[in-house]
Amino acid sequence: MEVIEKLGYKPSAIAQGLAKSKSTNVGIVIPNSMHMYVASMLSGMVDIAKIYGFQTTLFTTTQNTEEVSDVVESIISSNVDGVVVFDDQLSEKDIDKLVNYGTPVSVIGREVIKENVASIPLEYENSIKQIINEHFENGNEEIYFLHIINNSSAMMNTLEALCLEECKKLNKENLFKKIEVEDSYSKTFEQFKEYFKENKTGFFIAPRDTISCGVANAANENGISIPNEVQIVSVIGTKYSTIVRPTLTTFEIDMYEVGSIAMRMLTKLLNGTLKNKSYPFYSTIQHRSSTK
């Protein structure tokens, strides 16, 4: 009941009848790397599924394209009644395959305009523009985007492209740099512990706060002042952003609510009452101690 009150949801008689008439099984597709923001999103999905009496089946994907195709086949063969997807390793072709099979799909992280598909885009563009403009208003330090290697995520690639595009608009393209990192706090920490022995300044944008924490702790280890010498921004923030010292500037989206809305929209797809098939979430900048 607490979740219902929080989100303002009132299960309709149609939806309750759908849940009671048969056992409704909903598939959830997420990356196998369970970052905290993914866990928050998953909690939102599962809480709403419980309200409607739905069973949930979890499917996880890796970076391997062939394995992603296998997951799609597994979803189809499992005969789930609908699917919530937060994993942009799934291509539009994969989504088409699910939809053509007759499966309602709720997609998080991008806009998909198709019959029987609900979309929950996650918008970071305005936050990226704002943080880059703020940075160059205060000086001309280079911007370093931390690119996670072996990650073909469309969302991560979009974030990098947005950063570069904004630098070009400001005629600062020559100040945009890319540093490749592994998707690991410990390896990022070790990499930047060495990096900061020779490089003492920079403005770093990391896709998520586990990577940002590695950079921040490596700077601290080398006696580098944050934010006076090094500044750090984490695109996807979680509670780690407020635990590390100094605290991290982040782009905030309530991932629990994202998961909740995605499952709610799938419920409406299942009972044929979804009118607005797109529900975007817009990030806001939470300025903390890692930037000036």
LINMOJO-V400102 format. One line per field, one symbol per residue. ss: DSSP state (@ for helix, = for strand, . for the rest). phi: phi as a letter, one per 30 degrees, with the letter a starting at -180 (. if undefined). psi: psi as a letter, one per 20 degrees, with the letter a starting at -180 (. if undefined). A space follows every 50 residues. Layout:
ss: ???
phi: ???
psi: ???
This chain:
ss: .@@@@@@.....@@@@@@@@@...=======....@@@@@@@@@@@@@@@ @...=======...@@@@@@@@@@@@@....=====.....@@@@@@@@@ ...=====........====.==.@@@@@@@@@@@@@.....======.. ...@@@@@@@@@@@@@@@@...@@@======...@@@@@@@@@@@@@@.. .=======@@@@@@@@@@@@@....=...=======...@@@@.....== ==..@@@@@@@@@@@@@@@@@......=..==.===......
phi: .ddeddcicbeddddddddddaddccdbcbdddddedddddddddddded eciddbbcbcbcdddddddddeddddddhddabccbaddddddddedddd djcdbcccjacbcbdibcbbdcccedddeddddddddclbddcccdcddh bceddddddddddddddddchbedccbbbdbddaddddedddddeddccc bkccccdbdddedddddddedcicdccdcbcbbcdccbdedcddbddcdb ccbddddeddddddddedddcicdccdbbdccdbdcdbddbd
psi: hhggggikpoprhgghhghhhropppqpprqinmrhhghgggggghghhh hjkqqqpppqraipghhghhgghhgghikqhrpppnojhprhgggggggh ijpppoppirponqpkpqpnqooighgggghgggghhiakqqpopopoqk okphgghggghgggghhghjkkhijprpppqqmpgghggggihggihhpi rqopoqhrihgghggghhgghjkpppjhgpqpppgoqahhhigqprqppr oppnhghghghghghhghghjkjogojpnqppqqpnpbiiq.
